[in-house]
């Protein structure tokens, strides 16, 4: 279980790092625009991402 968790964290870091590495100006503009959103909008976006992540993890979880 520990190895899988570290692998997942590593993959998240790779995906998160692609934006600033490949298109830093667009990434900076996106972050600037997101910083101007209301808290409720950011919470909804974050909640949707969490739910999507849970669904994907559930679908990919190895069955016994």
Legacy VTK file of the C-alpha trace (Angstrom):
# vtk DataFile Version 3.0
C-alpha trace
ASCII
DATASET POLYDATA
POINTS 64 float
0.000 0.000 0.000
2.813 2.427 0.808
4.518 2.022 -2.562
1.281 2.662 -4.430
0.621 5.828 -2.443
4.109 7.158 -3.138
3.684 6.296 -6.827
0.393 8.197 -6.915
1.947 11.239 -5.223
4.856 11.116 -7.643
2.529 11.025 -10.642
0.541 13.972 -9.276
3.758 15.958 -8.932
4.735 15.128 -12.513
1.348 16.228 -13.868
1.328 19.379 -11.723
4.812 20.309 -12.909
4.049 20.013 -16.622
2.207 23.353 -16.828
4.909 25.598 -15.366
7.621 23.678 -17.202
6.087 23.655 -20.696
3.989 26.854 -20.827
5.034 29.103 -17.931
3.365 32.287 -19.214
-0.032 30.649 -19.768
0.265 28.869 -16.424
1.044 32.154 -14.652
-1.953 33.845 -16.307
-4.227 30.971 -15.285
-3.054 31.203 -11.672
-3.547 34.981 -11.752
-7.125 34.565 -13.039
-7.906 31.850 -10.488
-6.679 34.088 -7.671
-9.449 36.529 -8.555
-12.257 33.954 -8.296
-14.568 33.961 -5.318
-13.929 31.473 -2.512
-17.164 29.596 -3.212
-16.173 29.086 -6.858
-12.761 27.774 -5.863
-14.355 25.433 -3.316
-16.703 24.053 -5.978
-13.818 23.496 -8.383
-11.786 21.817 -5.635
-14.747 19.668 -4.612
-15.297 18.512 -8.188
-11.622 17.601 -8.504
-11.722 15.641 -5.242
-14.840 13.731 -6.317
-13.329 13.002 -9.741
-10.145 11.750 -8.076
-12.098 9.503 -5.721
-14.120 8.043 -8.603
-10.984 7.374 -10.650
-9.198 5.818 -7.658
-12.242 3.633 -6.921
-12.451 2.479 -10.537
-8.740 1.668 -10.663
-8.563 -0.001 -7.222
-7.612 -3.664 -7.645
-10.446 -5.962 -6.705
-9.890 -9.069 -4.604
LINES 1 65
64 0 1 2 3 4 5 6 7 8 9 10 11 12 13 14 15 16 17 18 19 20 21 22 23 24 25 26 27 28 29 30 31 32 33 34 35 36 37 38 39 40 41 42 43 44 45 46 47 48 49 50 51 52 53 54 55 56 57 58 59 60 61 62 63
